[in-house]
């Protein structure tokens, strides 16, 4: 029996790209979008909807904005403690956009734009602002 996972992401482009990346591995997830800040009430509401849709686990993907995972978790610890049972927060080193650069085929499939291959995209300081050619 396969498990169904719910993923809460920050934007539509995150959802589309992650869907493509997951599909390349034969995986599927149910997505919800969380716009704005880390709003516990909104996350719990989205998580409840995902669980009602049959998701066994709910993962909230958050950017660290290039802070350490530990620092980001400390900043949000009170809010994280208020999340519903079965909701886990996972921090992406810097930003999800660096994950997108790790799978240039998924980016091309979603956007139609061919991107350069990067050996370690998580080391790009701010992939949201674009990538310098010299990296």
DSSP file (Angstrom, degrees, kcal/mol; ACC not computed):
  #  RESIDUE AA STRUCTURE BP1 BP2  ACC     N-H-->O    O-->H-N    N-H-->O    O-->H-N    TCO  KAPPA ALPHA  PHI   PSI    X-CA   Y-CA   Z-CA
    1    1 A X              0   0    0      0, 0.0     2,-0.2     0, 0.0     0, 0.0   0.000 360.0 360.0 360.0 125.0    0.0    0.0    0.0
    2    2 A X        -     0   0    0      1,-0.0     2,-0.3     0, 0.0     0, 0.0  -0.586 360.0-126.0 -87.3 149.1    1.5    3.3   -1.0
    3    3 A X        -     0   0    0     -2,-0.2     2,-0.5    52,-0.0    52,-0.1  -0.672  14.2-136.8 -91.4 145.7    1.3    6.3    1.2
    4    4 A X        -     0   0    0     50,-0.3    52,-2.7    -2,-0.3    53,-1.1  -0.897  20.0-159.1-103.7 130.2   -0.1    9.6    0.0
    5    5 A X  E     -ab  29  57A   0     23,-0.5    25,-2.3    -2,-0.5     2,-0.4  -0.898   6.7-149.7-114.3 137.4    1.8   12.7    1.0
    6    6 A X  E     -ab  30  58A   0     51,-3.0    53,-3.0    -2,-0.4     2,-0.5  -0.873  13.5-163.5-101.7 137.2    0.6   16.3    1.1
    7    7 A X  E     -ab  31  59A   0     23,-2.9    25,-2.0    -2,-0.4     2,-0.6  -0.983   7.8-158.7-126.4 127.8    3.0   19.1    0.4
    8    8 A X  E     +ab  32  60A   0     51,-3.1    53,-2.5    -2,-0.5     2,-0.2  -0.923  22.0 176.1-105.1 120.7    2.5   22.7    1.3
    9    9 A X  E     -a   33   0A   0     23,-2.2    25,-3.3    -2,-0.6    53,-0.1  -0.718  38.3-115.3-121.6 170.8    4.7   25.1   -0.7
   10   10 A X  S    S+     0   0    0     -2,-0.2     2,-0.3    23,-0.2    26,-0.2   0.706  85.5   5.7 -82.7 -21.0    5.1   28.8   -1.0
   11   11 A X  S  > S-     0   0    0     21,-0.1     4,-1.9     1,-0.1     3,-0.2  -0.984  70.9-101.1-159.6 167.6    4.0   29.3   -4.6
   12   12 A X  H  > S+     0   0    0     -2,-0.3     4,-2.7     1,-0.2     5,-0.2   0.862 117.5  55.3 -61.4 -39.6    2.5   27.9   -7.8
   13   13 A X  H  > S+     0   0    0      1,-0.2     4,-2.4     2,-0.2    -1,-0.2   0.884 107.1  51.5 -64.8 -36.0    5.9   27.7   -9.5
   14   14 A X  H  > S+     0   0    0      2,-0.2     4,-2.7    -3,-0.2     5,-0.2   0.928 111.2  48.4 -61.7 -45.3    7.2   25.6   -6.6
   15   15 A X  H  X S+     0   0    0     -4,-1.9     4,-2.3     2,-0.2    -2,-0.2   0.933 112.8  46.6 -61.7 -47.8    4.2   23.3   -7.0
   16   16 A X  H  X S+     0   0    0     -4,-2.7     4,-1.9     2,-0.2    -1,-0.2   0.933 115.5  44.8 -63.3 -46.3    4.6   22.8  -10.7
   17   17 A X  H  X S+     0   0    0     -4,-2.4     4,-2.6    -5,-0.2    -1,-0.2   0.923 113.6  49.1 -66.8 -43.8    8.4   22.2  -10.5
   18   18 A X  H  X S+     0   0    0     -4,-2.7     4,-3.0    -5,-0.2     5,-0.3   0.879 108.2  55.4 -64.0 -36.4    8.1   19.8   -7.6
   19   19 A X  H  X S+     0   0    0     -4,-2.3     4,-2.4    -5,-0.2    -1,-0.2   0.931 110.2  45.6 -58.6 -45.2    5.4   17.9   -9.4
   20   20 A X  H  X S+     0   0    0     -4,-1.9     4,-1.5     2,-0.2    -2,-0.2   0.931 113.4  48.8 -63.9 -46.3    7.6   17.4  -12.4
   21   21 A X  H  X S+     0   0    0     -4,-2.6     4,-0.5     1,-0.2     3,-0.4   0.939 113.8  46.3 -60.8 -47.2   10.6   16.4  -10.2
   22   22 A X  H ><>S+     0   0    0     -4,-3.0     5,-2.6     1,-0.2     3,-1.4   0.888 107.9  56.7 -62.9 -39.7    8.5   13.9   -8.3
   23   23 A X  H ><5S+     0   0    0     -4,-2.4     3,-1.5     1,-0.3    -1,-0.2   0.818  96.9  63.1 -64.7 -28.9    6.9   12.5  -11.4
   24   24 A X  H 3<5S+     0   0    0     -4,-1.5    -1,-0.3    -3,-0.4    -2,-0.2   0.742 108.1  43.5 -65.8 -20.8   10.4   11.7  -12.8
   25   25 A X  T <<5S-     0   0    0     -3,-1.4    -1,-0.3    -4,-0.5    -2,-0.2   0.252 121.9-107.2-104.8   9.6   10.7    9.3   -9.8
   26   26 A X  T < 5S+     0   0    0     -3,-1.5     2,-0.3     1,-0.3    -3,-0.2   0.724  78.1 132.1  73.8  21.2    7.2    7.9  -10.2
   27   27 A X      < -     0   0    0     -5,-2.6     2,-0.3    -6,-0.1    -1,-0.3  -0.780  37.1-165.4-108.8 150.3    6.0    9.7   -7.1
   28   28 A X        -     0   0    0     -2,-0.3   -23,-0.5    -3,-0.1     2,-0.3  -0.951   5.8-178.2-130.7 152.7    2.9   11.8   -6.6
   29   29 A X  E     -a    5   0A   0     -2,-0.3     2,-0.5   -25,-0.1   -23,-0.2  -0.976  28.7-121.0-144.5 157.7    1.8   14.3   -4.0
   30   30 A X  E     -a    6   0A   0    -25,-2.3   -23,-2.9    -2,-0.3     2,-0.3  -0.889  38.0-154.1 -97.6 129.4   -1.2   16.4   -3.2
   31   31 A X  E     -a    7   0A   0     -2,-0.5     2,-0.3   -25,-0.2   -23,-0.2  -0.787  19.5-178.6-112.3 149.8   -0.2   20.1   -3.1
   32   32 A X  E     -a    8   0A   0    -25,-2.0   -23,-2.2    -2,-0.3     2,-0.4  -0.981  25.1-126.9-136.5 149.6   -1.5   23.2   -1.4
   33   33 A X  E     -a    9   0A   0     -2,-0.3     2,-0.6   -25,-0.2   -23,-0.2  -0.819  13.7-165.0-101.9 135.2   -0.1   26.7   -1.7
   34   34 A X        -     0   0    0    -25,-3.3     2,-0.3    -2,-0.4     9,-0.0  -0.920  13.5-171.3-116.9 101.7    0.8   28.9    1.4
   35   35 A X        +     0   0    0     -2,-0.6     2,-0.2   -24,-0.0   -24,-0.1  -0.696  52.1  15.2 -94.2 147.1    1.2   32.5    0.3
   36   36 A X  S    S-     0   0    0     -2,-0.3    -2,-0.1   -26,-0.2     3,-0.0  -0.549 106.4 -22.8  90.4-159.7    2.5   35.0    2.7
   37   37 A X  S    S-     0   0    0     -2,-0.2     2,-1.7     1,-0.1     0, 0.0   0.108  86.8 -64.7 -77.6-168.6    4.4   34.2    5.9
   38   38 A X        +     0   0    0      4,-0.0     2,-0.8     5,-0.0    -1,-0.1  -0.621  60.8 179.6 -83.4  83.7    4.4   31.2    8.2
   39   39 A X     >  -     0   0    0     -2,-1.7     4,-2.7     1,-0.2     5,-0.2  -0.801  16.5-163.6 -95.7 107.8    0.8   31.4    9.3
   40   40 A X  H  > S+     0   0    0     -2,-0.8     4,-2.9     1,-0.2     5,-0.2   0.890  88.7  51.9 -59.7 -44.1    0.0   28.5   11.6
   41   41 A X  H  > S+     0   0    0      1,-0.2     4,-2.0     2,-0.2    -1,-0.2   0.926 113.2  45.0 -60.6 -44.8   -3.8   28.8   11.3
   42   42 A X  H  > S+     0   0    0      2,-0.2     4,-2.7     1,-0.2    -2,-0.2   0.914 113.4  50.1 -66.0 -43.4   -3.6   28.7    7.5
   43   43 A X  H  X S+     0   0    0     -4,-2.7     4,-2.9     1,-0.2     5,-0.2   0.934 111.1  48.8 -61.4 -45.7   -1.1   25.8    7.6
   44   44 A X  H  X S+     0   0    0     -4,-2.9     4,-2.3     1,-0.2    -1,-0.2   0.880 111.8  49.7 -62.7 -37.3   -3.3   23.8    9.9
   45   45 A X  H  X S+     0   0    0     -4,-2.0     4,-2.0    -5,-0.2    -2,-0.2   0.928 113.0  45.8 -66.0 -45.5   -6.3   24.5    7.7
   46   46 A X  H  X S+     0   0    0     -4,-2.7     4,-2.2     1,-0.2    -2,-0.2   0.900 112.9  51.2 -63.1 -40.6   -4.4   23.4    4.6
   47   47 A X  H  X S+     0   0    0     -4,-2.9     4,-2.6     2,-0.2     5,-0.2   0.898 107.2  52.9 -63.9 -41.4   -3.1   20.3    6.4
   48   48 A X  H  X S+     0   0    0     -4,-2.3     4,-2.3     1,-0.2    -1,-0.2   0.920 109.8  49.0 -60.4 -43.5   -6.7   19.4    7.5
   49   49 A X  H  X S+     0   0    0     -4,-2.0     4,-1.2     2,-0.2    -2,-0.2   0.887 110.7  50.2 -63.1 -39.6   -7.8   19.6    3.9
   50   50 A X  H  <>S+     0   0    0     -4,-2.2     5,-2.2     2,-0.2    -2,-0.2   0.899 110.8  48.9 -66.0 -40.5   -4.9   17.4    2.7
   51   51 A X  H ><5S+     0   0    0     -4,-2.6     3,-1.6     1,-0.2    -2,-0.2   0.889 108.9  52.7 -66.5 -37.8   -5.7   14.8    5.4
   52   52 A X  H 3<5S+     0   0    0     -4,-2.3    -1,-0.2     1,-0.3    -2,-0.2   0.789 103.9  58.5 -65.3 -26.5   -9.3   14.8    4.3
   53   53 A X  T 3<5S-     0   0    0     -4,-1.2    -1,-0.3    -5,-0.2    -2,-0.2   0.384 131.4 -94.9 -83.3   3.9   -8.1   14.2    0.8
   54   54 A X  T < 5S+     0   0    0     -3,-1.6     2,-0.4     1,-0.3   -50,-0.3   0.590  71.6 152.4  98.4  12.1   -6.4   11.0    2.0
   55   55 A X      < -     0   0    0     -5,-2.2    -1,-0.3     1,-0.2   -50,-0.2  -0.618  30.6-162.9 -79.2 132.1   -2.9   12.2    2.8
   56   56 A X  S    S+     0   0    0    -52,-2.7     2,-0.3    -2,-0.4   -51,-0.2   0.801  77.2  22.4 -79.3 -31.7   -1.1   10.2    5.5
   57   57 A X  E     -b    5   0A   0    -53,-1.1   -51,-3.0    -7,-0.1     2,-0.4  -0.971  66.3-151.4-138.4 148.2    1.6   12.8    6.1
   58   58 A X  E     -bc   6  87A   0     28,-2.0    30,-2.8    -2,-0.3     2,-0.4  -0.990  10.7-167.3-124.9 129.5    1.8   16.6    5.4
   59   59 A X  E     -bc   7  88A   0    -53,-3.0   -51,-3.1    -2,-0.4     2,-0.6  -0.958   8.8-155.3-117.8 131.0    5.1   18.3    4.8
   60   60 A X  E     -bc   8  89A   0     28,-3.1    30,-2.9    -2,-0.4     2,-0.6  -0.932  12.6-153.6-102.9 117.6    5.6   22.1    4.8
   61   61 A X  E     + c   0  90A   0    -53,-2.5     2,-0.4    -2,-0.6   -51,-0.2  -0.831  19.6 177.4 -94.8 121.4    8.6   23.1    2.6
   62   62 A X  E     - c   0  91A   0     28,-2.5    30,-3.0    -2,-0.6     2,-0.2  -0.960  27.6-123.2-125.6 140.9   10.1   26.4    3.7
   63   63 A X  E     - c   0  92A   0     -2,-0.4    32,-0.2    28,-0.2    30,-0.2  -0.494   7.4-149.2 -72.8 148.6   13.1   28.3    2.5
   64   64 A X    >   -     0   0    0     28,-1.6     3,-1.4    30,-0.6    31,-0.2   0.564  29.1-133.4 -90.3 -10.1   15.8   29.1    5.0
   65   65 A X  T 3   -     0   0    0     29,-2.6    30,-0.1    27,-0.3     3,-0.1   0.869  70.0 -57.4  56.1  37.0   16.6   32.3    3.1
   66   66 A X  T 3  S+     0   0    0      1,-0.3    -1,-0.3    26,-0.3     2,-0.2   0.591 111.3 122.9  68.7  15.4   20.3   31.2    3.4
   67   67 A X  S <  S-     0   0    0     -3,-1.4    27,-0.4    27,-0.2    -1,-0.3  -0.583  75.9 -86.8 -89.4 166.1   20.2   31.1    7.2
   68   68 A X     >  -     0   0    0     -2,-0.2     4,-2.5     1,-0.1     5,-0.2  -0.406  32.8-119.3 -69.9 153.4   21.1   27.8    8.9
   69   69 A X  H  > S+     0   0    0      1,-0.2     4,-2.8     2,-0.2     5,-0.2   0.896 116.1  53.1 -57.4 -39.8   18.2   25.3    9.3
   70   70 A X  H  > S+     0   0    0      2,-0.2     4,-2.4     1,-0.2    -1,-0.2   0.906 109.2  47.3 -64.7 -41.9   18.8   25.5   13.1
   71   71 A X  H  > S+     0   0    0      2,-0.2     4,-2.3     1,-0.2    -2,-0.2   0.924 114.3  46.9 -64.7 -44.2   18.5   29.3   13.1
   72   72 A X  H  X S+     0   0    0     -4,-2.5     4,-1.6     1,-0.2    -2,-0.2   0.905 112.6  49.5 -64.9 -41.9   15.4   29.2   11.0
   73   73 A X  H  X S+     0   0    0     -4,-2.8     4,-0.6    -5,-0.2    -1,-0.2   0.899 109.9  51.9 -64.0 -40.4   13.8   26.5   13.1
   74   74 A X  H >< S+     0   0    0     -4,-2.4     3,-0.8     1,-0.2     4,-0.4   0.917 108.4  51.6 -60.4 -44.0   14.7   28.5   16.3
   75   75 A X  H 3< S+     0   0    0     -4,-2.3    -1,-0.2     1,-0.2    -2,-0.2   0.852 121.2  32.7 -60.7 -34.9   13.0   31.5   14.8
   76   76 A X  H 3X S+     0   0    0     -4,-1.6     4,-3.2    -5,-0.1     5,-0.3   0.310  85.2 111.4-105.1   7.8    9.8   29.5   14.1
   77   77 A X  H <X S+     0   0    0     -3,-0.8     4,-2.2    -4,-0.6    -1,-0.1   0.866  78.7  48.2 -56.7 -42.8    9.9   27.1   17.0
   78   78 A X  H  > S+     0   0    0     -4,-0.4     4,-0.7     2,-0.2    -1,-0.2   0.941 115.7  44.6 -62.9 -45.9    6.9   28.5   18.8
   79   79 A X  H >4 S+     0   0    0      1,-0.2     3,-1.1     2,-0.2     4,-0.3   0.911 111.6  52.8 -64.6 -41.9    4.8   28.5   15.6
   80   80 A X  H >< S+     0   0    0     -4,-3.2     3,-1.6     1,-0.3    -1,-0.2   0.886 103.9  57.3 -61.0 -37.9    6.1   25.0   14.6
   81   81 A X  H 3< S+     0   0    0     -4,-2.2    -1,-0.3     1,-0.3    -2,-0.2   0.711 102.3  56.9 -66.4 -18.4    5.0   23.7   18.1
   82   82 A X  T << S+     0   0    0     -3,-1.1    -1,-0.3    -4,-0.7    -2,-0.2   0.431  82.8 112.9 -91.6  -0.6    1.4   24.9   17.3
   83   83 A X  S <  S-     0   0    0     -3,-1.6     3,-0.1    -4,-0.3     4,-0.1  -0.382  76.3 -97.0 -73.7 152.5    1.1   22.8   14.1
   84   84 A X    >   -     0   0    0    -44,-0.2     3,-1.4     1,-0.1    -1,-0.1  -0.199  50.4 -83.5 -63.7 156.9   -1.4   20.0   13.9
   85   85 A X  T 3  S+     0   0    0      1,-0.2    -1,-0.1     3,-0.0     3,-0.1  -0.342 116.0  29.8 -60.9 140.6   -0.2   16.4   14.5
   86   86 A X  T 3  S+     0   0    0      1,-0.3   -28,-2.0    -3,-0.1     2,-0.5   0.516  90.1 118.1  86.6   5.2    1.2   14.8   11.4
   87   87 A X  E <   -c   58   0A   0     -3,-1.4     2,-0.4   -30,-0.2    -1,-0.3  -0.926  42.6-172.0-107.7 124.7    2.5   18.1   10.0
   88   88 A X  E     -c   59   0A   0    -30,-2.8   -28,-3.1    -2,-0.5     2,-0.5  -0.938  15.1-142.8-119.3 138.1    6.3   18.3    9.5
   89   89 A X  E     -c   60   0A   0     -2,-0.4     2,-0.5   -30,-0.2   -28,-0.2  -0.865  16.2-171.2 -99.6 127.8    8.3   21.3    8.5
   90   90 A X  E     -c   61   0A   0    -30,-2.9   -28,-2.5    -2,-0.5     2,-0.5  -0.976  12.7-144.4-118.9 130.6   11.3   20.7    6.2
   91   91 A X  E     -c   62   0A   0     -2,-0.5     2,-0.5   -30,-0.2   -28,-0.2  -0.804   5.9-144.7 -99.2 133.2   13.7   23.5    5.5
   92   92 A X  E     -c   63   0A   0    -30,-3.0   -28,-1.6    -2,-0.5   -26,-0.3  -0.800  32.4-105.5 -92.4 131.3   15.3   23.9    2.1
   93   93 A X  S    S-     0   0    0     -2,-0.5     2,-1.5   -30,-0.2     5,-0.2  -0.425  90.8 -30.3 -59.7 122.0   18.9   25.2    2.2
   94   94 A X  S    S-     0   0    0    -27,-0.4   -29,-2.6    -2,-0.2   -30,-0.6  -0.518 127.0 -20.5  62.4 -86.2   18.5   28.8    1.0
   95   95 A X    >>  -     0   0    0     -2,-1.5     3,-1.8   -32,-0.2     4,-0.6  -0.991  53.8-112.5-152.6 157.8   15.5   28.4   -1.3
   96   96 A X  H >> S+     0   0    0     -2,-0.3     4,-1.9     1,-0.3     3,-0.9   0.792 109.4  73.6 -59.1 -28.6   13.5   25.9   -3.2
   97   97 A X  H 3> S+     0   0    0      1,-0.3     4,-1.8     2,-0.2    -1,-0.3   0.814  89.2  59.3 -57.5 -29.3   14.7   27.6   -6.4
   98   98 A X  H <> S+     0   0    0     -3,-1.8     4,-0.8     2,-0.2    -1,-0.3   0.868 103.3  51.6 -67.9 -33.6   18.1   26.0   -5.8
   99   99 A X  H XX S+     0   0    0     -3,-0.9     3,-0.7    -4,-0.6     4,-0.6   0.899 106.2  55.2 -64.4 -39.5   16.4   22.5   -5.9
  100  100 A X  H >< S+     0   0    0     -4,-1.9     3,-1.2     1,-0.3     7,-0.4   0.899 104.3  52.5 -61.3 -39.9   14.8   23.6   -9.2
  101  101 A X  H 3< S+     0   0    0     -4,-1.8    17,-0.6     1,-0.3     3,-0.4   0.711 100.1  64.4 -68.9 -18.5   18.3   24.3  -10.6
  102  102 A X  H << S+     0   0    0     -4,-0.8     2,-0.4    -3,-0.7    -1,-0.3   0.683 106.1  44.4 -76.3 -17.3   19.3   20.8   -9.6
  103  103 A X    XX  +     0   0    0     -3,-1.2     4,-1.8    -4,-0.6     3,-0.7  -0.675  66.0 170.7-127.3  77.4   16.8   19.4  -12.0
  104  104 A X  H 3> S+     0   0    0     -3,-0.4     4,-2.3    -2,-0.4    11,-0.3   0.774  76.8  59.5 -61.3 -27.1   17.3   21.4  -15.2
  105  105 A X  H 3> S+     0   0    0      2,-0.2     4,-2.4     1,-0.2    -1,-0.2   0.880 105.0  49.0 -69.2 -37.0   15.0   19.0  -17.2
  106  106 A X  H <> S+     0   0    0     -3,-0.7     4,-2.2     2,-0.2     5,-0.2   0.911 111.1  50.0 -66.6 -41.5   12.1   19.7  -14.8
  107  107 A X  H  X S+     0   0    0     -4,-1.8     4,-3.1    -7,-0.4     6,-0.5   0.932 112.2  47.6 -61.6 -44.9   12.6   23.4  -15.2
  108  108 A X  H  X S+     0   0    0     -4,-2.3     4,-2.3     1,-0.2    -1,-0.2   0.902 111.2  51.1 -62.7 -41.1   12.7   23.1  -18.9
  109  109 A X  H  < S+     0   0    0     -4,-2.4    -1,-0.2     1,-0.2    -2,-0.2   0.877 117.9  38.4 -64.3 -37.6    9.5   20.9  -18.9
  110  110 A X  H  < S+     0   0    0     -4,-2.2    -2,-0.2    -5,-0.1    -1,-0.2   0.899 132.0  23.5 -79.8 -42.8    7.7   23.5  -16.7
  111  111 A X  H  < S-     0   0    0     -4,-3.1    -3,-0.2     2,-0.2    -2,-0.2   0.693  90.3-128.8-100.8 -21.1    8.9   26.7  -18.3
  112  112 A X  S  < S+     0   0    0     -4,-2.3     2,-0.5    -5,-0.5    -4,-0.2   0.526  72.1 120.5  80.5   4.7   10.0   25.8  -21.8
  113  113 A X        -     0   0    0     -6,-0.5     2,-0.4    -5,-0.0    -1,-0.3  -0.890  62.7-133.1-107.8 130.3   13.4   27.4  -21.0
  114  114 A X        -     0   0    0     -2,-0.5     2,-0.3    -3,-0.1    -9,-0.1  -0.669  27.4-162.4 -80.5 131.3   16.6   25.5  -21.2
  115  115 A X        -     0   0    0     -2,-0.4    -7,-0.1   -11,-0.3     2,-0.1  -0.833  22.1-101.3-116.7 155.5   18.8   26.2  -18.2
  116  116 A X        -     0   0    0     -2,-0.3     2,-0.4     1,-0.1    -1,-0.0  -0.356  38.7-112.6 -67.3 148.3   22.5   25.6  -17.5
  117  117 A X        -     0   0    0     -2,-0.1     2,-0.4   -14,-0.0   -15,-0.1  -0.724  30.6-160.1 -85.0 132.5   23.5   22.6  -15.4
  118  118 A X        -     0   0    0    -17,-0.6     3,-0.5    -2,-0.4   -14,-0.1  -0.936  15.6-147.7-115.3 136.3   25.0   23.4  -12.0
  119  119 A X  S    S+     0   0    0     -2,-0.4     2,-0.1     1,-0.3    -1,-0.1   0.854  95.3  10.0 -71.9 -34.0   27.1   21.0  -10.1
  120  120 A X    >   +     0   0    0      1,-0.1     3,-1.9   -19,-0.0    -1,-0.3  -0.572  67.2 172.5-144.8  76.8   26.0   22.2   -6.6
  121  121 A X  G >  S+     0   0    0     -3,-0.5     3,-1.6     1,-0.3     6,-0.1   0.704  72.1  72.6 -64.2 -19.8   23.1   24.6   -7.0
  122  122 A X  G 3  S+     0   0    0      1,-0.3    -1,-0.3   -24,-0.1   -24,-0.1   0.671  90.7  61.3 -69.5 -12.5   22.5   24.8   -3.2
  123  123 A X  G <  S+     0   0    0     -3,-1.9     2,-0.5   -25,-0.1    -1,-0.3   0.501  74.5 109.4 -89.1  -4.2   25.6   26.9   -2.9
  124  124 A X  S X  S-     0   0    0     -3,-1.6     3,-0.6    -4,-0.2   -26,-0.1  -0.622  70.4-138.9 -71.9 121.8   24.2   29.7   -5.2
  125  125 A X  T 3  S+     0   0    0     -2,-0.5     2,-0.2     1,-0.2    -1,-0.1   0.859  83.7   2.6 -56.1 -44.7   23.6   32.5   -2.7
  126  126 A X  T >   +     0   0    0      4,-0.2     3,-1.4     1,-0.1     4,-0.3  -0.597  60.8 173.2-146.2  80.9   20.3   33.8   -4.0
  127  127 A X  G X  S+     0   0    0     -3,-0.6     3,-0.8     1,-0.3    -1,-0.1   0.680  75.8  71.5 -65.7 -16.2   18.8   31.7   -6.8
  128  128 A X  G 3  S+     0   0    0      1,-0.2    -1,-0.3     2,-0.1     3,-0.1   0.833  98.3  49.0 -65.7 -31.1   15.5   33.7   -6.6
  129  129 A X  G <  S-     0   0    0     -3,-1.4    -1,-0.2     1,-0.3    -2,-0.2   0.488 124.8 -93.1 -88.1  -2.6   17.3   36.7   -8.1
  130  130 A X    <   -     0   0    0     -3,-0.8     2,-0.5    -4,-0.3    -1,-0.3  -0.394  41.2 -80.1 110.4 168.1   18.8   34.8  -10.9
  131  131 A X        -     0   0    0     -2,-0.1     2,-0.2    -3,-0.1    -4,-0.1  -0.918  32.9-131.4-115.9 130.4   22.1   33.1  -11.5
  132  132 A X    >   -     0   0    0     -2,-0.5     3,-1.4     1,-0.1    -2,-0.0  -0.545  18.5-128.9 -75.8 143.9   25.3   34.8  -12.4
  133  133 A X  T 3  S+     0   0    0      1,-0.3    -1,-0.1    -2,-0.2    -2,-0.0   0.743 103.4  63.9 -64.6 -23.8   27.2   33.2  -15.3
  134  134 A X  T 3         0   0    0      1,-0.2    -1,-0.3     0, 0.0    -2,-0.0   0.480 360.0 360.0 -84.0   0.1   30.4   33.0  -13.3
  135  135 A X    <         0   0    0     -3,-1.4    -1,-0.2   -17,-0.0    -2,-0.1   0.483 360.0 360.0 -84.2 360.0   29.1   30.6  -10.7
